[in-house]
């Protein structure tokens, strides 16, 4: 019986600690929200902030957000490098085409030069059109990949029980979610600074 009473006292102490931590997180969130534009402040109710504070209690959400951020940075870097490679390929293609055109013009007889230049101009326009289409296709691919990454992030945070997160493409909801992520990151930075100060 004594052992059971000890377990109950320990559970009550843990509960009180959790409640204090919840209020601490909620208070920090409320002060951080004041830094947001008023249009977003109005959309973040006490209930939403309280639910967010509850989700942040055990620290798992901080780890999830950090992991998602790292994945996003790696994805962005990879997409940026792919675009750079395509631009370099296009630069090399243009240089090779210019060189080939110069060589052909130097080897051409003067009376055939206008015909050759007209053909080269058509080839240049065709290559430039192809380059523009490849760049547009790459940009579309990048946008789709980033949109997919955002949806993955929203889904992950929704499954983790983070208030305000669900899969959406609504620009206002996306901005609200970005602000929520910013709040989470600021809280994480604060807790890291407090942890270092305690050491």
VOROKE-997107 format. One record per residue (C-alpha): z, y, x; residue in three letters. Coordinates in steps of 0.001 Angstrom, whole numbers, plus 500000, padded with zeros to 6 digits. Layout:
BEGIN
ZYXALA ...
***
This chain:
BEGIN
500000500000500000UNK 500869502365502862UNK 497533501660504490UNK 495764502505501211UNK 497690505797500978UNK 496673506630504556UNK 493016506022503731UNK 493317508281500679UNK 494923511061502754UNK 492188510730505376UNK 489479510858502701UNK 491100513945501158UNK 491224515634504583UNK 487542514753505170UNK 486688516110501733UNK 488530519353502425UNK 486745519626505780UNK 483381519027504131UNK 484184521623501470UNK 485154524177504140UNK 481960523434506097UNK 479924523806502874UNK 481447527224502172UNK 480890528244505791UNK 477197527265505623UNK 476787528890502206UNK 478344532125503458UNK 476081532116506528UNK 473035531480504333UNK 473993534319501995UNK 474268536746504905UNK 470940535569506382UNK 469186535938503012UNK 470016539656503083UNK 467590539978506024UNK 464682538672503907UNK 462416540895501805UNK 463989541629498404UNK 461254539694496566UNK 462447536495498287UNK 466139537366497975UNK 465745537398494194UNK 464157533929494220UNK 466977532324496215UNK 469710531774493664UNK 473304530887494470UNK 472592527333493274UNK 469593526966495594UNK 471589528244498562UNK 474542526004497670UNK 472220522974497427UNK 470649523924500758UNK 474110524219502355UNK 474988520745501019UNK 471800519297502509UNK 472681520847505880UNK 476257519507506011UNK 475731516454508217UNK 473192518048510583UNK 470410515575509802UNK 468194518266508261UNK 468463520329511441UNK 467162517329513402UNK 464378516732510874UNK 463278520385511025UNK 463327520308514833UNK 461234517125514838UNK 458739518585512359UNK 458485521720514475UNK 457740519697517613UNK 455079517667515782UNK 453540520886514458UNK 453393522421517952UNK 451756519286519357UNK 449225519250516510UNK 448408522940516958UNK 447995522475520712UNK 445711519479520197UNK 443558521329517644UNK 443399524391519898UNK 442253522213522815UNK 439599520548520640UNK 438252523970519655UNK 438273525117523295UNK 436323521995524318UNK 433738522696521624UNK 433412526319522757UNK 432970525177526367UNK 430304522653525311UNK 428489525473523505UNK 428748527756526524UNK 427281525036528779UNK 424541524368526215UNK 423591528067526093UNK 423551528334529895UNK 421365525229530221UNK 418996526547527551UNK 418718529966529256UNK 418053528299532610UNK 415422525995531110UNK 413761528975529400UNK 413727531002532641UNK 412258528085534586UNK 409580527567531945UNK 408681531271531915UNK 408373531362535707UNK 406082528334535670UNK 404034529671532750UNK 400650531326533139UNK 400784535009532064UNK 398312534580529171UNK 400494531786527659UNK 403776533723528050UNK 403876535297524522UNK 403384531858522893UNK 406079530326525116UNK 408523533171524424UNK 407986532831520652UNK 408655529075520856UNK 411738529689523004UNK 413017532294520538UNK 412687529752517684UNK 414514527145519799UNK 417268529645520662UNK 417739530558516974UNK 417872526870516070UNK 420495526152518746UNK 422563529203517703UNK 422424528028514069UNK 423599524553515124UNK 426427526080517192UNK 427587528212514230UNK 427553525146511948UNK 429529523070514471UNK 432090525867514826UNK 432432526183511044UNK 432859522408510746UNK 435523522472513475UNK 437342525362511775UNK 437264523501508434UNK 438639520397510173UNK 441441522464511733UNK 442383524072508411UNK 442389520689506641UNK 444526519134509382UNK 447025522013509242UNK 447124521806505428UNK 447800518071505722UNK 450578518762508229UNK 452176521298505844UNK 452059518777502979UNK 453655516139505246UNK 456411518589506174UNK 457018519518502545UNK 457168515862501532UNK 459536514957504385UNK 461923517798503549UNK 461756517001499835UNK 462649513357500559UNK 465523514568502763UNK 466885516424499719UNK 466346519951501033UNK 466444522426498144UNK 463220524355497527UNK 460878521854499162UNK 458125519969497391UNK 454404519572498003UNK 452575522712496874UNK 449674524924497878UNK 450906527947495897UNK 450993530842498429UNK 454212532326496974UNK 455984528966497106UNK 454713528399500655UNK 456145531768501724UNK 459461530891500083UNK 459516527546501923UNK 458677529300505202UNK 461606531655504611UNK 463875528680503883UNK 462762527054507137UNK 463481530287508974UNK 466985530343507458UNK 467567526742508564UNK 466395527518512103UNK 468605530615512322UNK 471589528596511127UNK 470820525949513718UNK 470648528592516457UNK 473951530059515295UNK 475657526672515283UNK 474299525959518793UNK 475651529310520018UNK 479022528671518357UNK 479094525175519900UNK 478397526580523368UNK 481027529263522917UNK 483591526608521956UNK 482897524760525216UNK 
***
